[in-house]
Amino acid sequence: MNLVLAIIPVLLLIILMAFLKMSGDKSSVISLVVTMLIAFFGFHFPADDLLFSFLYGALKAVSPILIIILMAIFSYNVLLKTEKMAIIKQQFSSISTDKSIQVLLLTWGFGGLLEAMAGFGTAVAIPAAILISLGFKPVFSATVSLIANSVATAFGAIGTPVLVLAKETNLDVQVLSTNVVLQLSVLMFLIPFVLLFLTDPKLKSLPKNIFLSLLVGGVSLASQYVAARYMGAESPAIIGSILSIIVIVAYGKLTASKEEKARKSTLKRTEVLNAWSIYLFILFLIILTSPLFPGLRTTLENNWVTRISLPINGSIMNYMVSWLTHAGVLLFVGTFAGGLIQGARIKELFVVLWNTVKQLKKTFITVICLVSLSTIMDTAGMISVIATALAVATGSLYPLFAPVIGCLGTFITGSDTSSNILFGKLQSGVAGHIQVSPDWLSSANTVGATGGKIISPQSIAIATSAGNQQGKEGEILKSALPYALAYVLITGVIVYIFS
């Protein structure tokens, strides 16, 4: 009975969004209320714990998630205000007029770099917004951005998910990182191909799509494997994304038509740098405050810190925000500095920020409800019931389903890191019972979590916000769901065969 009750919130959310086509804010409010009732009556979760769990979830939703979403969309809106987005569009067109190359470059390359540096939604929001400005349909832009924002999330935010997994399981970071790359190896070729095929499904384009996906996938796999094995979790996604961008741009230039090659860009270098100043500032600040500079990061992390403690389930849940290294704050500072360089006045920038807040009001409701829902499911023991039941039911076949648990964690929480916190120890523990390497099975949690990222309601809320398509969450979920299921199935087979 506990298992049936625990599954209800997840099924309800899918049914409301994907099949009844209810908007994300309404679906999440209804699902949250039902979850609270199940926790209180079905799992006998005390009212005060329920209240504090909701508050804890709301706090986690506001920071880092909502602040980062707000500032990511703010950066895009400033580019529209200063009319520099037109230059960025022109530059992408100068690299290649081939739509599939533009999509691959923006989602897999640039999006992968954003995920590697900052994570928490930036890699969905910014590429989707730029794609729409290039003339792609909003639902398509959201879908390809979600599909692309999968593999890179394993090492997102400077390797945070794997670093957290290593801490939770007491396993070696480099071994876990290497296993993650090996388990994702097939998908490093398949995801670029899916992105290319969705953009250009014509049969005559198939050889080109296959060749380019093999090229980009090969570069990604080789570079990420070397980085993971010899450097750890911080650098694979960064190095892989940068090299992918170089390869895609080179391919676009080499395969351009004679007319395209003959056409000289009218853009001056100063104009291009000015147009990209916002994103260049953001990347500079993210790198500067990353673990790549441990001394500076430690100093910044220990100043301007907000700490809140909440009593939940007989223990204290600590919520902490280090504002000087907060990705949302870095996005704001980079956007503000870049906006001023691009000619915007301070007052205009604050007007754009306020209009962005109004644009995202439904997203605020959606994300707060979803993160609170996942927090209540965790603290009330509902998530643990689902995961344990799956482990018990599958027995020796468990490695085949191990990524499903990671996927479930990300689907509910919206975070690969949170999924590893929830289920990392469970995966390692089950490995001991079925004589499988705990490193291999724990890595499977992260790999499955990257697939769950494609259909996480929080990620979908970010994607709809980027294109001002609030209310179409169900449509996007339905279009992305088959790819997420195939993704988790492939990873499950890989984990099982080599376990």
N, C-alpha and C positions, 0 to 999 in steps of 0.2 A: 504493500500500500504506500509506503514511504517513497518507493521508486516511482510509482505512478504520479504521486503528488509532486515530486521533484521535477519530473519531466514536463508537467503542464505549462509552466511559464515559458519554456523554450518553444514548445509546439504552438502555444497561443500567439507568441510574437510572430512566428513564421506565417501562421494562418492569417492573422490580421493584416500583415504587410504584403505578403506575396499573393494570397488568394482572394482576400476580401478587399485588397487594394486600399486599405486605410492609410492615411498619412502617418509619417513617423512619429509625430508628436502625440497624436491620439492613440496610436498602437502602444507606444511606450508607457503612457499614463495608465491605460487599462491593464497592461501586463504588470506594471509595478503594483497597482492596487491588488490584483489577484495574487501576486507573489507574497505581498505582506499578509494577506488573509491566510494563505497556505502556511506561511512560516508561523503565524500566531496560533492557528487552530490545528493544523496538521503536524507541525513539528514542535508545538508547545514552546515557541520562542517568546521569552518575556517581552512585554510592551516597551520597557525602557531600553532593552537591547535592540529592539526593532527600530525605535526612534534614533538611537545613536548610530546604528548601522546605516540608516537613511542619510543622516547628517554626514557621516564619514564618506559615504558614496558621493554625496553632493559636493563635498569639498574636493574629492579626487576628480570629479567631473569638471569643476571650475578650473582647477589647476592640477595638472598641466593642460588637459585636453581642450577645454573651451577657450582658454586664453590663447593657445597656439592656433586653433582654428580661426579665431577672430583676427589675429595678427597676420596669418597667412592670407586670408581674404582681403584684409586691409592693404597688404603689400600689392596685391593685384589691382585693387581699386585705385590706389595711388598712381599706378602706371597708366590706368585709363584716364585719370584726372590730368596727368601731365602730358598725355598723348604720346608717351614713349613706347606703349605697347605696339603701336604701328611700326616702330623701328625694329622691335624684336620680331614681329611677324615678318617683316621684310627680310630680316637676316635669316630666319628659318627657311624662307622661300629661296634665298640666294644659295643656301647649302644644297637644297634639292626641292624641286617642285613636286616630287613623288610623295604623295600623301602617306604612304606606308612608312617611308623613311622618316618623315616628320613625326608620326605617331611613335615609332620605335625610339627615336632620339629623345622625345619629350617624356615618355612614360618610363621606358626601361633605363635610358641613360640619365637624363636630368632628374627624373623622379627617383631613380635608384640612389643618386648622389644626395638628394634631399633627405631620403629615408636614412641613409647611412650617417648623415651628419646630425639631423634633428629628430626625425621620426615623428610620432604622435600626430599624424594626419597631414603634415606639410606635403608629403609625396603624393597625396591624392588631390588635395585642394589646389595647389599651384599648377601642376600639369593639366588638370581638367579645365581650369579657368583659361589657360593659354590656348588649349585645343579649341575651346569654344570660340575664342577670339579669332582663331585661324579659319573658322567657318565650319567646324565639325559640329554635328548635332549634340545637344547636351547629354542625352541618355547614352549615346555612344561614347562620348568623352568621359563620362563618369564610369562606364563599364570597363573600358580599356585601362583607365587609371587604376581601378580596383584590382584588375587581373595582374597588371604589372607590379602593383605594390604588394607582392607576395614573397618571392624569393629573397629580396633585399631586407625584409623585416627581420630575418633570422639574426642579422648583425646590425640592426637598426640602432640609431642613436649611439654611435660609437661602440657597438657590440653589447649594449646593455642586456638584451634577453639572455645571451649565452653566459655573460658574466654573472648574472643573477642565478642562472641554472647551476653553474659551478659552485656558487656559494651555498645554495639550498641543498645540493646533493654531496658536497665535499669531494667532487670529482675534478680532474685536471682540465683546465680551460682549453689548452691546445688540443687535447684528445677530443673533447666535446666539439670544438670548432671544426676539426678535421672531419669528424663523423657527420656533422651537419652538412658540410659541403658535399660529401660523398652521397648522402641520402637525397640531396637536392640536385644532384648532377644531371639527371635526365630532364628535370624541369627547367634547368638553365638553357636547354635547347628548345623545349616545347613551348614555354611561355612566350619567347620572342616570335616563334612561328605563329602562335595563336593571335598575337597582336597584329602581325603582318597580314594574316589571312582574314581577320575581321575587317581590316581596313581595305584590303584588295583581294576579294575572294575569287577573282577570275582565274580560269584554268591556265591561261597563258602566263599568268604571273606566278604560278606554282614553283617552277624551277628557281626563279629569283628569290622567292620567299624562303624556300628550303636552304638555298646557299647562304643567304644573309643570316638566317637563324642559326645555321651551323657555325658560321664565322663568329657571330656575336656570342653564341653559347660557348664555343670553344675558348674564346678569350676570357669570358667570365669564369668558366670552370677552372682553367689553368691558373689564372691569377688569384682567384679566391682560395684554391687548394694550397698554393705556395704560401699565401699570406696567413691562412689559418694554421697550417702545420708549423710554420717557423716563427710566426709573430703573435698568434692568438686571435682573440675575438674582435679587437678594436678596428682592424684595418681591412678585412676581406671585402666588405661591401663598398668601401670607399675606393679601393684600388680597382675592383671589378667594374664599378660604374664609370670611373674616369677613363679606363681603357676602352670600355664599351662605347663611350661618347666619341673617343678618338677614331675608333674603327668605323662607327656609323657615319661620322662626318667624312672620313676618307672615302668610304664606299660611295656616299652620295656625290662627292666631287668627281670620283673616277668614272662613275656610270652616268653622269649628266650628259644630256644631249649636246651636240655641237652648238646649238643655239644658246643653251644655258651657259656653256663654257665661254662662248663669245661675249655673252652679256656681262658687262662689268658692273659691279655694285656701285651705286652712287653714294653709298654711305661712307662717311669718314670715320676713322678709328675713334676719334673723340666722341662722335655721335653714338657709336656702338657702346663705348665704355659708359657714357652718360646714361643710356637706356638701361644697361645692365647694372648700374651702380647700386640699386636697391638689393638685388640678389648677391652681388659681389660683397657688399657690406655684411649681409646676413651670413654668407659662407665664411668670411673672414672672422666674424665674431664667434661663430660656432666652433671653428677650428681653434681660435685663441683660447676659448674657455673649455676645450675638450680635454680628456685624459692624456692627449699628446703633450700637454704642458702641465704636468701634475702639480708643480709648485704653485703656479698661478691659480689653477683650478681649486686647490685646497684652500688657498687664501680667500678666494671669492666665495666659496661654498660656506665658509664660516662667518660671513658677514651678511647683514640684512636677511636674517633667517626668521621665518614664521613657524612656530611650533604649536600644535594643538593636540591634546591627549583626550581620548574618549574611552570610557569604560564599556567594553563589549564582551559578553560571554565570560565574565570573571577575569578578564585580562585587559591590559591597556593597549589600545590601538593608537600609535603615534603617527600624526600627519605633519609632514615637514616640507617647507618650500624654501629653497635657496634662491632668492630672487636674482642675484647677480649672475647666476649660471642658468637661469630659467630660459628655455628655448623661446617661449612666448615673448619675454622681455627682450631677448636678442633680436627677434623678428621685428619688434616695435622700434627698437633703436636703429636697426639697419634700415628699416623702411622710412623712418623719420629723417635720418641723415641723407639717404638717397633721394627722398622727395624734395628736400631743400636744395640739393645739388641740381635736381631736374627743374627747379624754378618755382615750386609750390611755396606758398606762404604758410606760416605756422597755423594761422586761423583756418586756412583751407584744409590742411592736413587733419585738424581736429574735427572739422565738419565731415570729411570723408570717413573718419573713424566712427563718428556717431551714426552716420548713415549705414555703415557696415554693421554696427550693433543692431540697428532696427531691421536690417536685412536678415540677420541670423536669429531673430527671437524664437522662431519655431525650433531651430537647431538647439538652442539653449535648453528648451524644455525636453527635447528628445534625449540629448546626451545625459542630462542630469538624472532623468528617470532610468535610463539604461544602466548607467554606472551604479546607481543606487540599487537597482534590481539585482545586478550581479553581486554587489556587496552583501545584500541580504541573503541571497542564495548561498554564498560562501559562509557567512557567519552562522547561518541557521543549520548548516550541514547538508544542504540540498545538493550542491555540486559534488561533494564527497560521496554521497549516496549513488549518484549516477555513475561516477567514475569507478567506484568499487564494484558496483553491479556488473559493469562491462568487463572488468578484469576477472571477476569470478566466473562469469558466463562463458568467456572465450577460452580459458585454460591455456593449453599449449599453443593455440592459435593467436594468443594475445598480441605478439609482435605485429600481426597483420592489422590489428585494430588500435595499436598504440598511438598512431598519428591522429586517430579520431578523437581521442581524449584531449590532445593538444588543440585540435580544431575546435572542440566544444568550449575549451577554456577561452580561446580568442573570440569565438562567436558571442559568448556571453559578456566577456569583459572588454573586448575591443583591443586587447593588448597581448602581444606575444610574451612580454615580460610577466604580466599578471598570470598568464596561463602557466608559465614555468614556476611561479611562486605557488600556484594552486596545486599543480600536479607533478612537479619535478620529483619530489620525494616518493610519491606514489609509484611513478614509473621505475625509479631506482629500486624500490622495495619489491615490486612484482618481479623484476629481473632476477633477483636472488632466489625467488621461489621456483622459477621455471628454467633456471640455469642458462640465462642469457646475459651477455655483458651489460652491466648497468650503464656504462658509458654510451653504448649503442642505443639502448632503450630510452635513456634520458634525452639523448639527442633527438630521438623520434618525436618527443613532445614538442620541441621547438619547431621541427619540420612540419608537423601537423598544424601547429599554431599559425604558420605562415599561410597555409591554405584557408584557415578560418578567417584570416584577415580580409579575404576577398568578399566574404558575405557578412562580416560583422556589421550589425545595424549602426554602430557608431561610425565606422568607416563610410557606410552608405550615407549617413547623415552629413558627413563632411563633403562627400561627392556632390550631393544635391545642393548643398549650400554654395559650393563653388560655381555652379551654373544657375543659381537662383531657381532651382527646380524642386523646392520643398513641396511635398505631397506626392512625389513620384518615387518614393523610396521602394514601394512594393514592386513597381515595374523594373527598377534596377536590380533589386534582389532576385527577381525571377530570371532576369537575363544573365546574372552572374552565377547563380546557383549551380547550373550544370558544370561549369568550369571548376568551381570549388570542389564539387563531389569527385570529379575526375582527378583533380589534383591530389586529394587525400587518398583516393584509391591507389594511384600510382606510387605515392610515398609508402603506403601500407605494404604493397607488394615488394618494394625494394627493401624495406625494413625486415620483412618476414624472410625473404630469400637469403639475405646475408646475415641473419641473426644466428 
